[in-house]
Amino acid sequence: MRVLLSIKPQYADKILCGLKKYEFRKIIFKNEDIREIVIYSSSPTKKIVGTCAIGSVIEDRPMVLWEMFKEVSGICEEEFFSYFNGKEKGYAIEIEEINRFERPVDPREFNEKFVPPQSFQYINDAFYSKICNSNA
């Protein structure tokens, strides 16, 4: 099963280049069978730019997550703590097996009613097949 994450372009690029080894989230998907992330690079890119496998998901206080992963976070300390401002806990998603698309995909080509998620959305196999086949 897969999940589509909206990620700011500068962080999506760092993931695809292997510089950002963890994606941080305030909320996490409930389905524990999620094994792959489909990366939606948000505005101004507004395209699906690749995929990656999920290693582990670590839940802890933001201060602990920062201390554990700051060297491979791909984000500065100020941005990290601004994102988690007021939150008691957060999640660090380990990024593995990165697949950068040669041609970023506009999801509206396959779903004209596509709305990028605020955080994440589950995607079905049919949608996933369409975006992957358009990159074959």
The 8 nearest C-alpha neighbors of each residue, nearest first, counted from 0:
[[1, 33, 32, 34, 35, 2, 123, 122],
 [2, 0, 35, 33, 36, 122, 121, 34],
 [1, 3, 121, 36, 120, 122, 37, 4],
 [2, 4, 37, 120, 119, 36, 38, 121],
 [5, 3, 119, 38, 39, 6, 118, 37],
 [4, 6, 39, 41, 118, 40, 116, 119],
 [5, 7, 40, 41, 11, 39, 4, 8],
 [6, 8, 41, 10, 9, 40, 11, 5],
 [9, 7, 11, 40, 10, 41, 12, 6],
 [8, 10, 12, 11, 7, 13, 6, 40],
 [11, 9, 13, 12, 8, 7, 14, 6],
 [10, 12, 8, 14, 13, 9, 6, 40],
 [13, 11, 15, 10, 9, 14, 8, 16],
 [12, 14, 10, 18, 16, 19, 11, 15],
 [15, 13, 19, 11, 17, 12, 16, 18],
 [14, 16, 12, 13, 17, 99, 11, 97],
 [17, 15, 13, 14, 18, 12, 19, 97],
 [16, 18, 14, 15, 19, 13, 20, 97],
 [19, 17, 13, 16, 14, 73, 20, 71],
 [20, 18, 73, 14, 13, 72, 17, 71],
 [19, 21, 94, 71, 72, 93, 18, 17],
 [22, 20, 93, 92, 94, 72, 19, 91],
 [21, 23, 92, 91, 24, 93, 20, 94],
 [24, 22, 91, 90, 92, 21, 25, 89],
 [23, 25, 90, 26, 89, 27, 91, 22],
 [26, 24, 89, 90, 83, 27, 23, 88],
 [27, 25, 24, 89, 28, 90, 118, 88],
 [26, 28, 29, 24, 25, 90, 119, 89],
 [27, 29, 30, 26, 31, 119, 33, 2],
 [30, 28, 31, 27, 32, 33, 26, 121],
 [29, 31, 32, 28, 33, 0, 27, 121],
 [30, 32, 33, 29, 28, 34, 0, 27],
 [33, 31, 30, 0, 34, 1, 29, 35],
 [34, 32, 0, 1, 31, 35, 30, 2],
 [35, 33, 53, 52, 32, 0, 1, 36],
 [34, 36, 52, 1, 53, 51, 33, 2],
 [37, 35, 2, 51, 50, 3, 1, 38],
 [36, 38, 50, 3, 2, 49, 4, 39],
 [39, 37, 49, 4, 50, 47, 48, 3],
 [40, 38, 47, 5, 46, 4, 41, 6],
 [41, 39, 8, 6, 46, 45, 7, 44],
 [40, 42, 45, 7, 44, 6, 5, 39],
 [43, 41, 44, 45, 40, 7, 8, 46],
 [42, 44, 45, 41, 8, 40, 7, 46],
 [45, 43, 42, 46, 41, 40, 8, 39],
 [46, 44, 41, 42, 40, 43, 39, 105],
 [47, 45, 105, 104, 40, 39, 44, 103],
 [46, 48, 39, 104, 103, 38, 49, 40],
 [47, 49, 103, 100, 38, 46, 39, 99],
 [50, 48, 99, 100, 38, 98, 47, 37],
 [49, 51, 37, 98, 36, 38, 97, 99],
 [52, 50, 97, 36, 96, 35, 95, 98],
 [51, 53, 35, 95, 96, 34, 94, 36],
 [54, 52, 34, 94, 35, 93, 95, 55],
 [55, 53, 93, 94, 95, 52, 56, 92],
 [54, 56, 93, 92, 53, 57, 91, 94],
 [57, 55, 92, 91, 93, 90, 58, 54],
 [56, 58, 91, 90, 55, 59, 92, 64],
 [57, 59, 90, 89, 56, 91, 88, 60],
 [60, 58, 88, 89, 64, 61, 63, 90],
 [59, 61, 88, 63, 62, 87, 89, 64],
 [60, 62, 64, 63, 89, 88, 65, 59],
 [63, 61, 65, 60, 64, 66, 59, 80],
 [62, 64, 66, 60, 65, 61, 67, 59],
 [65, 63, 61, 67, 66, 62, 68, 59],
 [66, 64, 69, 62, 68, 63, 67, 61],
 [65, 67, 63, 64, 68, 69, 62, 70],
 [68, 66, 64, 65, 63, 69, 70, 62],
 [67, 69, 65, 70, 71, 72, 66, 64],
 [70, 68, 72, 65, 71, 66, 67, 76],
 [69, 71, 68, 72, 73, 67, 66, 65],
 [72, 70, 20, 68, 69, 19, 73, 18],
 [73, 71, 69, 19, 74, 68, 21, 70],
 [74, 72, 19, 71, 18, 13, 75, 10],
 [75, 73, 72, 79, 78, 76, 10, 69],
 [74, 76, 78, 77, 79, 73, 72, 69],
 [75, 77, 79, 78, 80, 74, 69, 65],
 [76, 78, 79, 80, 75, 81, 74, 82],
 [79, 77, 81, 75, 76, 80, 82, 74],
 [80, 78, 76, 82, 77, 81, 75, 74],
 [79, 81, 83, 82, 77, 78, 84, 76],
 [80, 82, 78, 84, 79, 83, 77, 76],
 [81, 83, 79, 80, 84, 78, 25, 77],
 [84, 82, 80, 86, 81, 85, 79, 61],
 [85, 83, 81, 86, 82, 80, 79, 87],
 [86, 84, 83, 87, 81, 82, 80, 88],
 [87, 85, 83, 88, 84, 89, 25, 61],
 [88, 86, 60, 85, 89, 61, 83, 59],
 [89, 87, 60, 59, 86, 61, 58, 90],
 [88, 90, 25, 61, 59, 58, 60, 24],
 [89, 91, 58, 24, 57, 23, 25, 92],
 [90, 92, 23, 57, 56, 22, 21, 93],
 [93, 91, 56, 22, 21, 55, 23, 94],
 [92, 94, 21, 54, 55, 53, 20, 56],
 [93, 95, 20, 53, 21, 54, 52, 92],
 [94, 96, 52, 97, 51, 53, 54, 93],
 [97, 95, 51, 52, 98, 94, 50, 53],
 [96, 98, 51, 95, 50, 15, 99, 52],
 [97, 99, 50, 49, 51, 100, 96, 15],
 [100, 98, 49, 15, 48, 97, 101, 50],
 [99, 101, 49, 102, 48, 103, 98, 134],
 [102, 100, 99, 103, 134, 48, 49, 135],
 [101, 103, 100, 134, 104, 48, 133, 99],
 [104, 102, 48, 47, 100, 46, 101, 105],
 [105, 103, 47, 46, 106, 102, 130, 48],
 [104, 106, 46, 107, 108, 47, 103, 45],
 [107, 105, 108, 109, 104, 110, 113, 46],
 [106, 108, 111, 110, 109, 105, 113, 112],
 [109, 107, 106, 105, 110, 111, 104, 113],
 [110, 108, 107, 106, 111, 129, 126, 130],
 [111, 109, 107, 113, 112, 108, 106, 126],
 [110, 112, 107, 113, 108, 109, 106, 114],
 [113, 111, 110, 114, 107, 109, 106, 108],
 [114, 112, 110, 111, 107, 115, 106, 109],
 [115, 113, 116, 112, 107, 111, 106, 117],
 [116, 114, 113, 117, 5, 41, 39, 119],
 [115, 117, 119, 118, 120, 5, 114, 4],
 [118, 116, 119, 115, 5, 4, 120, 114],
 [117, 119, 116, 5, 4, 120, 26, 24],
 [120, 118, 4, 116, 3, 117, 5, 2],
 [121, 119, 3, 2, 116, 122, 4, 118],
 [120, 122, 2, 1, 3, 123, 119, 0],
 [123, 121, 2, 1, 120, 3, 126, 124],
 [122, 124, 125, 126, 127, 121, 1, 0],
 [123, 125, 127, 126, 128, 122, 0, 1],
 [124, 126, 128, 127, 123, 129, 122, 130],
 [127, 125, 129, 128, 124, 123, 130, 122],
 [126, 128, 124, 130, 125, 129, 131, 123],
 [129, 127, 131, 125, 126, 130, 132, 124],
 [130, 128, 132, 126, 127, 131, 133, 125],
 [129, 131, 133, 127, 132, 128, 126, 104],
 [130, 132, 128, 134, 133, 129, 127, 135],
 [133, 131, 135, 129, 134, 130, 128, 127],
 [134, 132, 130, 131, 135, 129, 104, 102],
 [133, 135, 131, 132, 102, 100, 130, 101],
 [134, 132, 133, 131, 101, 130, 100, 102]]
